[in-house]
Amino acid sequence: MDREEIRAMEPKYTGNTRHLTEGEAEEIKHTDPTYGDDAESLLEHIPPVLFLGANRLQ
C-alpha cells in the first residue's frame, strides 16, 4: 500500500489521533468487511424502519 492510501484510511479507523502503520493498514484492508465501502453503500444496510423516527411508530 502506498502512503496516500494509508492516509486516506486514517480518519475512519483512527479518528486522526495517530498514523497507521503499513501492517495495520494491510490488516484492515483484509479483515474489515466494510473496507472500501462508501457512505452510500453503508446506508443500504440500515433497516428502513430506523429512518422513520420514533413518532411514526406510535
N, CA, C and O atoms as CSV, one atom per row, in Angstrom:
chain,resi,resn,atom,element,x,y,z
A,1,MET,N,N,0.844,-1.172,0.000
A,1,MET,CA,C,0.000,0.000,0.000
A,1,MET,C,C,0.895,1.243,0.000
A,1,MET,O,O,1.934,1.280,0.659
A,2,ASP,N,N,0.472,2.242,-0.745
A,2,ASP,CA,C,1.247,3.479,-0.730
A,2,ASP,C,C,0.771,4.388,0.413
A,2,ASP,O,O,-0.307,4.191,0.974
A,3,ARG,N,N,1.576,5.357,0.732
A,3,ARG,CA,C,1.315,6.234,1.885
A,3,ARG,C,C,0.007,7.015,1.728
A,3,ARG,O,O,-0.690,7.250,2.715
A,4,GLU,N,N,-0.330,7.418,0.508
A,4,GLU,CA,C,-1.577,8.162,0.273
A,4,GLU,C,C,-2.797,7.309,0.611
A,4,GLU,O,O,-3.751,7.802,1.215
A,5,GLU,N,N,-2.773,6.049,0.231
A,5,GLU,CA,C,-3.882,5.154,0.524
A,5,GLU,C,C,-4.021,4.939,2.032
A,5,GLU,O,O,-5.132,4.890,2.559
A,6,ILE,N,N,-2.897,4.812,2.712
A,6,ILE,CA,C,-2.916,4.635,4.168
A,6,ILE,C,C,-3.461,5.900,4.836
A,6,ILE,O,O,-4.277,5.805,5.753
A,7,ARG,N,N,-3.025,7.075,4.392
A,7,ARG,CA,C,-3.513,8.330,4.979
A,7,ARG,C,C,-5.004,8.519,4.759
A,7,ARG,O,O,-5.674,9.126,5.594
A,8,ALA,N,N,-5.534,8.018,3.662
A,8,ALA,CA,C,-6.966,8.118,3.410
A,8,ALA,C,C,-7.765,7.255,4.382
A,8,ALA,O,O,-8.926,7.551,4.663
A,9,MET,N,N,-7.153,6.196,4.893
A,9,MET,CA,C,-7.829,5.299,5.834
A,9,MET,C,C,-7.829,5.858,7.264
A,9,MET,O,O,-8.706,5.512,8.056
A,10,GLU,N,N,-6.880,6.698,7.596
A,10,GLU,CA,C,-6.682,7.128,8.975
A,10,GLU,C,C,-7.884,7.822,9.611
A,10,GLU,O,O,-8.179,7.533,10.770
A,11,PRO,N,N,-8.596,8.719,8.928
A,11,PRO,CA,C,-9.741,9.351,9.598
A,11,PRO,C,C,-10.802,8.346,10.039
A,11,PRO,O,O,-11.364,8.474,11.127
A,12,LYS,N,N,-11.076,7.362,9.213
A,12,LYS,CA,C,-12.116,6.384,9.533
A,12,LYS,C,C,-11.687,5.432,10.650
A,12,LYS,O,O,-12.490,5.106,11.524
A,13,TYR,N,N,-10.454,4.991,10.630
A,13,TYR,CA,C,-10.021,3.943,11.548
A,13,TYR,C,C,-9.297,4.446,12.794
A,13,TYR,O,O,-9.196,3.710,13.776
A,14,THR,N,N,-8.794,5.670,12.782
A,14,THR,CA,C,-8.104,6.180,13.973
A,14,THR,C,C,-8.663,7.508,14.446
A,14,THR,O,O,-8.250,8.006,15.493
A,15,GLY,N,N,-9.597,8.097,13.700
A,15,GLY,CA,C,-10.116,9.401,14.060
A,15,GLY,C,C,-9.049,10.480,14.002
A,15,GLY,O,O,-9.147,11.503,14.680
A,16,ASN,N,N,-8.041,10.245,13.195
A,16,ASN,CA,C,-6.904,11.161,13.047
A,16,ASN,C,C,-6.145,11.380,14.350
A,16,ASN,O,O,-5.494,12.410,14.522
A,17,THR,N,N,-6.223,10.417,15.270
A,17,THR,CA,C,-5.480,10.555,16.519
A,17,THR,C,C,-4.067,10.014,16.394
A,17,THR,O,O,-3.210,10.315,17.225
A,18,ARG,N,N,-3.817,9.216,15.362
A,18,ARG,CA,C,-2.472,8.697,15.136
A,18,ARG,C,C,-2.378,8.219,13.692
A,18,ARG,O,O,-3.379,8.175,12.976
A,19,HIS,N,N,-1.171,7.864,13.273
A,19,HIS,CA,C,-0.954,7.361,11.919
A,19,HIS,C,C,-0.941,5.839,11.934
A,19,HIS,O,O,-0.412,5.221,12.858
A,20,LEU,N,N,-1.529,5.243,10.904
A,20,LEU,CA,C,-1.497,3.787,10.753
A,20,LEU,C,C,-0.153,3.357,10.191
A,20,LEU,O,O,0.445,4.052,9.371
A,21,THR,N,N,0.311,2.198,10.645
A,21,THR,CA,C,1.490,1.610,10.023
A,21,THR,C,C,1.045,0.865,8.777
A,21,THR,O,O,-0.146,0.617,8.589
A,22,GLU,N,N,1.986,0.513,7.940
A,22,GLU,CA,C,1.628,-0.233,6.733
A,22,GLU,C,C,1.023,-1.586,7.092
A,22,GLU,O,O,0.094,-2.043,6.426
A,23,GLY,N,N,1.535,-2.226,8.125
A,23,GLY,CA,C,0.997,-3.517,8.559
A,23,GLY,C,C,-0.429,-3.402,9.065
A,23,GLY,O,O,-1.265,-4.253,8.762
A,24,GLU,N,N,-0.717,-2.359,9.833
A,24,GLU,CA,C,-2.076,-2.148,10.328
A,24,GLU,C,C,-3.038,-1.891,9.175
A,24,GLU,O,O,-4.155,-2.409,9.161
A,25,ALA,N,N,-2.603,-1.095,8.216
A,25,ALA,CA,C,-3.450,-0.790,7.065
A,25,ALA,C,C,-3.744,-2.051,6.251
A,25,ALA,O,O,-4.875,-2.257,5.810
A,26,GLU,N,N,-2.744,-2.878,6.054
A,26,GLU,CA,C,-2.957,-4.136,5.317
A,26,GLU,C,C,-3.928,-5.042,6.061
A,26,GLU,O,O,-4.784,-5.671,5.439
A,27,GLU,N,N,-3.808,-5.116,7.379
A,27,GLU,CA,C,-4.709,-5.950,8.177
A,27,GLU,C,C,-6.142,-5.449,8.058
A,27,GLU,O,O,-7.064,-6.248,7.893
A,28,ILE,N,N,-6.339,-4.140,8.140
A,28,ILE,CA,C,-7.676,-3.574,7.995
A,28,ILE,C,C,-8.232,-3.905,6.620
A,28,ILE,O,O,-9.386,-4.311,6.487
A,29,LYS,N,N,-7.412,-3.732,5.608
A,29,LYS,CA,C,-7.843,-3.975,4.232
A,29,LYS,C,C,-8.333,-5.406,4.037
A,29,LYS,O,O,-9.274,-5.645,3.281
A,30,HIS,N,N,-7.696,-6.356,4.716
A,30,HIS,CA,C,-8.038,-7.762,4.509
A,30,HIS,C,C,-9.028,-8.320,5.517
A,30,HIS,O,O,-9.561,-9.408,5.300
A,31,THR,N,N,-9.294,-7.615,6.613
A,31,THR,CA,C,-10.190,-8.175,7.631
A,31,THR,C,C,-11.474,-7.389,7.829
A,31,THR,O,O,-12.448,-7.947,8.333
A,32,ASP,N,N,-11.515,-6.109,7.451
A,32,ASP,CA,C,-12.712,-5.299,7.663
A,32,ASP,C,C,-13.662,-5.463,6.489
A,32,ASP,O,O,-13.323,-5.090,5.366
A,33,PRO,N,N,-14.850,-6.018,6.731
A,33,PRO,CA,C,-15.787,-6.224,5.620
A,33,PRO,C,C,-16.311,-4.918,5.032
A,33,PRO,O,O,-16.822,-4.919,3.912
A,34,THR,N,N,-16.198,-3.806,5.756
A,34,THR,CA,C,-16.681,-2.532,5.230
A,34,THR,C,C,-15.587,-1.727,4.563
A,34,THR,O,O,-15.844,-0.623,4.084
A,35,TYR,N,N,-14.360,-2.255,4.519
A,35,TYR,CA,C,-13.271,-1.512,3.863
A,35,TYR,C,C,-13.622,-1.276,2.405
A,35,TYR,O,O,-14.011,-2.198,1.689
A,36,GLY,N,N,-13.482,-0.050,1.984
A,36,GLY,CA,C,-13.762,0.290,0.595
A,36,GLY,C,C,-15.196,0.683,0.343
A,36,GLY,O,O,-15.510,1.207,-0.726
A,37,ASP,N,N,-16.080,0.445,1.299
A,37,ASP,CA,C,-17.467,0.867,1.134
A,37,ASP,C,C,-17.556,2.369,1.322
A,37,ASP,O,O,-16.932,2.930,2.223
A,38,ASP,N,N,-18.316,3.003,0.487
A,38,ASP,CA,C,-18.541,4.431,0.687
A,38,ASP,C,C,-19.805,4.627,1.513
A,38,ASP,O,O,-20.499,3.659,1.823
A,39,ALA,N,N,-20.102,5.841,1.863
A,39,ALA,CA,C,-21.237,6.133,2.747
A,39,ALA,C,C,-22.557,5.673,2.148
A,39,ALA,O,O,-23.428,5.210,2.883
A,40,GLU,N,N,-22.729,5.787,0.850
A,40,GLU,CA,C,-23.983,5.392,0.231
A,40,GLU,C,C,-24.228,3.894,0.367
A,40,GLU,O,O,-25.352,3.479,0.649
A,41,SER,N,N,-23.211,3.087,0.174
A,41,SER,CA,C,-23.418,1.648,0.265
A,41,SER,C,C,-23.637,1.218,1.709
A,41,SER,O,O,-24.298,0.209,1.952
A,42,LEU,N,N,-23.096,1.961,2.673
A,42,LEU,CA,C,-23.337,1.634,4.075
A,42,LEU,C,C,-24.790,1.894,4.449
A,42,LEU,O,O,-25.342,1.183,5.289
A,43,LEU,N,N,-25.416,2.891,3.848
A,43,LEU,CA,C,-26.817,3.187,4.134
A,43,LEU,C,C,-27.739,2.068,3.674
A,43,LEU,O,O,-28.832,1.912,4.218
A,44,GLU,N,N,-27.331,1.303,2.705
A,44,GLU,CA,C,-28.152,0.197,2.218
A,44,GLU,C,C,-28.349,-0.875,3.280
A,44,GLU,O,O,-29.317,-1.632,3.220
A,45,HIS,N,N,-27.441,-0.950,4.255
A,45,HIS,CA,C,-27.505,-1.993,5.270
A,45,HIS,C,C,-28.303,-1.581,6.504
A,45,HIS,O,O,-28.464,-2.383,7.424
A,46,ILE,N,N,-28.804,-0.349,6.541
A,46,ILE,CA,C,-29.594,0.130,7.673
A,46,ILE,C,C,-31.064,-0.147,7.371
A,46,ILE,O,O,-31.557,0.244,6.312
A,47,PRO,N,N,-31.771,-0.813,8.281
A,47,PRO,CA,C,-33.194,-1.097,8.036
A,47,PRO,C,C,-33.992,0.192,7.851
A,47,PRO,O,O,-33.803,1.138,8.616
A,48,PRO,N,N,-34.860,0.252,6.878
A,48,PRO,CA,C,-35.637,1.470,6.609
A,48,PRO,C,C,-36.449,1.963,7.798
A,48,PRO,O,O,-36.685,3.165,7.920
A,49,VAL,N,N,-36.882,1.064,8.675
A,49,VAL,CA,C,-37.689,1.467,9.823
A,49,VAL,C,C,-36.919,2.433,10.723
A,49,VAL,O,O,-37.538,3.235,11.423
A,50,LEU,N,N,-35.607,2.378,10.722
A,50,LEU,CA,C,-34.827,3.292,11.549
A,50,LEU,C,C,-34.874,4.723,11.034
A,50,LEU,O,O,-34.605,5.657,11.789
A,51,PHE,N,N,-35.205,4.906,9.787
A,51,PHE,CA,C,-35.287,6.242,9.218
A,51,PHE,C,C,-36.641,6.908,9.470
A,51,PHE,O,O,-36.796,8.104,9.223
A,52,LEU,N,N,-37.620,6.145,9.961
A,52,LEU,CA,C,-38.961,6.688,10.167
A,52,LEU,C,C,-39.041,7.631,11.357
A,52,LEU,O,O,-39.790,8.608,11.323
A,53,GLY,N,N,-38.291,7.356,12.391
A,53,GLY,CA,C,-38.347,8.174,13.597
A,53,GLY,C,C,-39.317,7.581,14.606
A,53,GLY,O,O,-40.187,6.788,14.248
A,54,ALA,N,N,-39.168,7.964,15.859
A,54,ALA,CA,C,-39.968,7.393,16.945
A,54,ALA,C,C,-41.441,7.773,16.840
A,54,ALA,O,O,-42.303,6.960,17.175
A,55,ASN,N,N,-41.753,8.975,16.389
A,55,ASN,CA,C,-43.151,9.419,16.325
A,55,ASN,C,C,-43.969,8.642,15.315
A,55,ASN,O,O,-45.169,8.454,15.514
A,56,ARG,N,N,-43.368,8.198,14.263
A,56,ARG,CA,C,-44.105,7.478,13.205
A,56,ARG,C,C,-44.444,6.058,13.627
A,56,ARG,O,O,-45.330,5.439,13.037
A,57,LEU,N,N,-43.761,5.529,14.631
A,57,LEU,CA,C,-44.006,4.155,15.043
A,57,LEU,C,C,-45.091,4.045,16.116
A,57,LEU,O,O,-45.521,2.937,16.436
A,58,GLN,N,N,-45.531,5.145,16.666
A,58,GLN,CA,C,-46.530,5.095,17.753
A,58,GLN,C,C,-47.932,5.102,17.212
A,58,GLN,O,O,-48.891,5.064,17.982
